[in-house]
Structure formats: structure tokens, C-alpha cells
């Protein structure tokens, strides 16, 4: 972790929270187990295209199912490791949240809300083409999560050009790869 941007009074606090507790590992192992199980279940319920002569290995859900299985296995391994270290004891739960942790939670919350707006609002229900929605998402994401550095150091033009070029490049490459190489029709 790069601590050059952290003020001196927060460096001690950061060193205290940089090691992961067994309880945190145990809680997140339950999350990975649940996520892997849900992905495997959803991929099993996908249409296997058997009527078109597709085999099990070429079915649309086989690769997501494999990834879900990997997440499930790694979640179980993490749970076993944290269980041995005593992570299953919830009595050691400390609900004190530091400023750095609160800022991290806020950034994750903003990201999740932003990703939901992209998936449901821009792609799911609006008439906006996929490439435009992806351009808007990537460009706004780069600007939003670099705003503090942009405003404090005066790199506004440089970051705006970078964000717009990254947004354009990402939307072009993703659209091209999925539509032309994988032959997937995008919304």
C-alpha cells in the first residue's frame, strides 16, 4: 500500500488496520461462498442451447459456472484458514470505525451506486447505445475517483483528456471485441 499520500497522524492508524483480522477473513469467506454458489446456480439455470447441437463445454453458462466454482472453493479455503485462526468467534467484533475505514466504505458505496446506475439505468432501460453508456461510465468514473488529486494539484486538463480518451478507448474495444469477435449482440 502506498502511504505517501497519507498524513503523518493517519500513518499510525493505517498501520494498525493494514493487517487483516481472522474475523474479517471469516466474514468475507461467507460472502465468497455465497457469491460462488449463486453464480454456479445461475449458470446451471442458463439455456444450454442443446437444441442447436451445443455440448456441455460450449454452453453459455459453463465458463461462469467454472468461475463460480473457483470462488466457492477459494471461499471455503479462506473460511477454513480463518476458522483455525479463531475468526469464527464473533465476540471479538470491534465496531469502531476509523476515518480511513469510513472513507474506504464511502468509496465502495459510491462505486456500487455508480455501477448500479450504469447497469440498470444506462444499459438496462434507457435507449442509450452500449458504447455511449460505457463511455459515460468510464469517463465519469475516472474523473470522480481522481477528483481530490485533480483539484489539489491542478491537473484538471490532463485528467480530463485522459478520462475522455480512456472512456472512448474502453467503449470502442469492449464493443468491438464482444460484437465482432465473440458475436454477442450488445444492448
Secondary structure, DSSP 8 states (H G I E B T S, - for coil): ---TTS-HHHHHHHHHHSS--HHHHHHHHHHHHHHHHHHHHHHHHS---GGGT--GGGSTHHHHHHHHHHHHHHHHHHHHHHHHTTTT-GGG------HHHHHHHHHHHHHHHHHHIIIIIIIIISS--HHHHHHHHHHHHHHHHTHHHHHHHT-HHHHHHHHHHHHHHHHHHHHHIIIIIS-----
